[in-house]
Amino acid sequence: MATLQMRTSSLLHVFITFLYIVIVSCQYDKFRKLELPQGVTGPESAAFRELLLLTEDEDKGPICGRPMALSFQPITGRLYIADAYFGLLVVGPTGGLATQLAGGFKFVTGVDVDLITGNVYFTDASLTYEIRNTTQPDFMPDSTGRLLRYNPLTRRVSVLLSGLSGGGGPAVSSDGTFVLVPELGGSRISKYWLVGPKANTVELLLNNVGSPNKIKRAERFGEFWVALSVGFRPPTPLTTPQGVRFNSNGVVLQRVSFATQFFNKSISIVQEQNGDLYVGSRLTNFIGVYSN
């Protein structure tokens, strides 16, 4: 009887595991494109009010700016922009030209606003190189990246973390207790505590995950999506783009492959909106939309 119960339990476990794999693998199997205007590639990031999409012109970056990330504050109606060349910018609720809030950085890569305090968290990839240096044959990445905080009341910038390997885009938790920080070159995601007994301390959340780019809050409380490119760096010959959903404890809940539509291309963002996933890569002229 005991053997039969063990066998039944094992079969049930295998069935549940198989069912879970089938359900997860079948999610987001519908795909459509949002074509971008001719001659435009991207997006590097996206934010949603109605639908705000960010693209860039590589040649005009040093003159006109090179936006890397967006974060919308629904209470104030402000759209914060992380620009590789011009630092942290903002566009007011009535639109118009962007205003520079903080400058003098080499390579700003990501931004997210705390919806509770209004503080703005952003990252720069390096103290020594700019984005245009990354495509040069002799380019060597370093570990001088930082996590910074802009206080809109005092208008001051403070450094929270230093020694980061490469850029990416941070994400503040919905309750404002911590901010997640990806390291594109370090293949890891860290959690920096903002309040509570662990305030102003950092802990490793995910390690050896590939090359994590921007992190975005998922629609479920306490969960996040990260744009991941596995094999993004040599000597791996093939890049596999993925969207990874995980929770605040670092438990991976789901992996979605975008390899068919973004074959051998790194991706910058996976943004969930109304149950769909919006996927962007600086190497394509479209935005991928995945749905169930």
N, C-alpha and C positions, 0 to 999 in steps of 0.2 A: 504493500500500500504506500509506504514511504517513497519507494522508487517511482511509483506511478505519479504521486503528487509532485515529486521533484521534476519528473519529465514534463508533466502538464504545466508546471510553473515555468520551466525553461522555454517550452513552446509558446506560452503566453507572452513571455518577455521578448522572444524573437519576433512574434507577430506584432506586438506594440511598437518595437523598434522599427520593423519594416514599414508599418503603417505611418509612423512619424516621418521616416525618410521619404516615403512616397508623397505625403502631404507637403512637406517642405520643398521637395524638388519640383513639385508641380506649381508652386506659387510663382507669381510674376512671369508666367509663360506667354503672356500677350505683349506684343511690342509695337510701338509706333514711333515715328520720327516727328520732331518739330524742326523743320528746316530753317536754317539761319540765312540771312541775306547773303547774296553773292559776295565772295571775297572775305567773308568773316568766319573765324574759327572760334571754338570755345563751346560752352562757357566754362570759365574757371570756377564760378560759383553761381548760386541762385538764392533769391529770397522771395517770399511770397506775401503779397498783400492782395492784389489780384494775381498777377504773375510778373515778377521782375526778374529778368534774365541778364546776366553779365557776360559780355564778350569783350574782345580786345583786338587791337591792331598792333602786331608785334613791332612794326617799323617805327611807329610813332610813340612808343613807350617813354623814352627819355624826355620827350617834349610835352606830350599830352597826358602822360601818366600810364600806368599799367595796373588796372584794378585786378586784385587777386581774390577778394572775398567780400561778401555782403552780410550785414546783420540788421534786421528791421526791429525797431522798438515801437510796438503798436500803441503804447500809452502816449508817447510824445509825437508819434508819426515821423520820427527821424530814421533815416537810412544811413547806417555807418558803413564806410568803405575802407578796406585795407588795400592800399596802393603800393606796389613794389618800390616805386621811386619817390612818391610824395607822402608816404606814411599813412596816418589815420585821417580820414576825411569824413564829412557828414553832409547830407542833403536834408533840408528842412521839410516839414509836412506840405508845404506849398510847391515843392520842387525847385527848379533852378540850378544854378551852378553849385558845385561842391565847395565846402569851406574846409580848409586845412585846420585840424585840431592839434596835431603833433607831427613834426617832421624831423629831418636829420638822420634818418635810418638808411641802412644799406639795402635791405631786402625784406620788406614787410609782406607776410604771406597769408595771415588769417585774422579773423575778428569775430567776436560774439559779445552780445550785450546781456548783462544780467537784468532780467525782466523785473526783478524786485527792487534792487538798489539803483539801477540805471548805470552802474559802472560798466566800462567797456574793456574787455580783455582782448589783447591782440598779440601776435607773435612776429618776431623777425627771425629770418633764417640764419643770418650771419652778421658779424661785425666787420668782416673783411671783403666779402664778395657781393656782387650785384646779380640780378637775375640774368643779365646778358652774359655774364661770365660762365654760367652753367653749361652753355653750349660750346665753349671753346675746347679744343683738343686736349690742352694740358690742365683742364679744370680739376682741382682737388677740393672736395668738400671738407669742412671743418666742424668743430663742435663749439661754436660761439653764439648759437642761437639763444633767444630769450623769450620768456613770457612776461608781458607787461600789462599794466592796468592804467586806464585813463579815468580819472574822476571828473565828471562833468561839472561838479559844483566848485571844486578847487582849480580845475583845469590843469592838474598836474599828472605827470606820468611817473609811475613807480615800477621798478624791476622786481618781479616775484621769483623768477627762476632764470638761471643762466647756465651755460654749458650744454645747451641742447644741440642735437645733431640734425640739422636740416629743418625745413619749414613744415607747414601743414596748417590746419585751422582748428583752434580750440573750440570747446563747447561748454557752456555753463549749464549746470543742472537746473531743472525747472524750479526747484525750491531754493536755489542760490547757495547751496552748501559747499559746492566744489566746482572746479573747472577741470575738464579733461584736456590733456595736451599731447598731441601726436608728434612723433619725431620721424620724419620721412626717411632720414638717413640712419636713424638708430633702430628702426624696426620695432618700436615700442610705443605704448600709450601710458601716460602717467596721470595720476589724480592728485591735484593740488587742492587741499582743503582751505576753504574760505572762512568758515565759522565753526564753532564747537571746540571740543577739547583738542582736536587735531589741527586747529587753525594754523595756517602758515607752514604746514608741513606737506611733504610730497611722498607718495608711495607708488610703486610700480603696479599697474593694473593689468596690462597685456604685454607680453614679450615675444619676440621672434614671430611677428605677425605679417611679415612682408614689408611693404612700404606704405604706411598709413598717411593719407593726405588729410582732407578736411573731415571733421566730425560734426554731425548734426543731430539735434534731438529728434527722436522718433515720436510718433503720435501717441504711443503708450508711455505713461509716466515712468520715469526711471530707466528708459531705454534709449539707445543711440544707434545711429548708422555711421559707419566710417567707409570712405572710399579707399579701397585697398588694391594695390598693384603688386602681385606676387611675381618675383623674377624681374623686377623693374631695373635692377642694377646688374652689370656684368659680374661673373661670366655666364649667367643664365641667358640663353639665346632667345627665350620667349617670355613675353609678359602676359600674365593672366589677370584681367581686371575682375574684381569682386566687390560686392556690397556685403558688409558684415554687420549684423545687428547683435548688440550685446547690452548687458545691463550694467548697473552701477557697481556691481561686485566683480566685474570682469568675466562674467559667464557668457560665452558665445551662444546665442540663441538661434542664429540662422546665417547661412551663407548663400548668396545669390550670384551666380556667374553671369557675366556680361560678355563672355569671350566670343560669342557668335557675332554680335553686332559691333563690338569694339575689339576685334581680333588684333592681338599683339599691340595693344595701345594702353597706356596708363590712363587712369581716370582721376579726376580731381574732386568730384562731389557726387554723393548719393543723398538726395533730399526727398523725404516722404511728405506727400501732400494728398489728403483725401483718399488714402489707401494706395495711391500710385507712387512709384519710385521714379524720380527725375535724375538722370545720370548725365554728367557732363565730362568732356575731355577736351583739352586744349588742342588736340590733334584731329578733331573732327569738325565738320561744318553742320552738325545737327545736335539736338538734345534728344537723348533716348528716354522714352516713357514706357515703363513696364507696369503692367496691371494683371490682376487675376482674371 
